[in-house]
Amino acid sequence: MTPPPEDARPTDRPGKLTVKQQRAADREAKLAAFRQAQAKQKRNRLIGIVTGSVAAVAVIGLLIGFVVTSATPKPDPSSIAIEGLQTYPGLTANHVTTTVDYPQTPPVGGDHAGVWLNCGVYTESVPNENAVHALEHGAVWLAYDPAQLDEAGVEALRSKLPDSYIVVSPVDGLDSPIVASAWGAQVALDDPDDERLGLFLDRFWRSNDAPEPGAACTGGLDAPGRVA
């Protein structure tokens, strides 16, 4: 009698798979592992797609917010109301080589020296004629009375100011501790925390109302006592 094929022979022990059955079981196990790996890859792809979509939506939201914010027009500086503000229209702006008798202390404009005062912080009085030229370029001049504002007050004042197009200097005999001046405009301030200081800067710092806005505030005259 011809013996049965090897893969059809019964096993030595009851319940043990035949060779053919074992091979089929191995194939099923490999197929199940392959399907499991495919399912895992599909889940990972879905997670990646969802995560990427959420991130894209977040970025789009930020971009939209930026565009909307950037597109919001800033208020017209001339609409900023400042209590106690004094304005002086129609000022002349001639260059002179002599001293000028200004009607305001400190002055807010008018004829002035041909060289501007370099913007910065001064511990000594600065020449009016050069400081007025800095105002012509859009600078703001913060004059303080040293009899009414001590060193700590000056430091507090400086901390609230921009780093450029600003002149800070002592002026004796002011009617208030601080006087903020721009070309054609001035307001007396009670102290460095006076809320009108910020309003004045918003309205007049580097203002287009100055005769030469954006012209240099460096490369001119360094008066004595400049410390910053």
Steps between C-alpha positions, in 0.01 A plus 500: 500500500623849415555712816296823530672833417711651776268798552201265532654260748349496845707639781654283765293662772124537503387866440826609335458676164609337187777662301249638254285635780803654667598674180147631458501622859834675442362668192194618694720634778720690253192632321348614830826675596514667157141621535573628851803692371292648218231607746762663723648689206154617399430623854834685505423662165161610627653642818757685290231639271284613792797654684616676187150629432465635853839671474408644160173634636687658794752665266223627275322640806815680610552639151142619481534663843822668396350630177189626676706666771742650251217621283337683790577865440670690780314799635583837351755658739323834464193343661687429828369742761750623759381712791695824534664471156617829351555525124683769305432494124675706235852482641791613287789262437790709379862414573675773695844551651385710795313421818121511480261650754234230516161579657469154661723332758617263372437606140277300266628618163592801295828617353793289616865408455614331183632199695257287696553373853575129513212325670584349838504558874683805634583595858566862407290762322509471121504790251144585401582577139649153439227323697232670289673363190459150650128573546489592131609142426217350703668463840321552831675705769440409865623788712495456878555740786774351724350687798175305455618165360779309672739247346264209566224694327723562199578128479128422521437748220770348279352151547178613334660648188600357161869444429519746212375846399486604866680784678506504881661796677466719810345846474492714813190688608228301324142543619462121522740211569504392133414671173462293183558688176473414132498727197209736561365317804562487875346363818598536867517171690470433872738202524641210294181299562277770350288313243525798265865416436405188306227685314741777404752248366228317306395822338826688440801264513646493146185674386441589138388841629867589554655693210761228429367173647749216499805718440806401704512535876864394515811635333433853622607680816582324827439761769686475835363251749376234263484168683293283266 
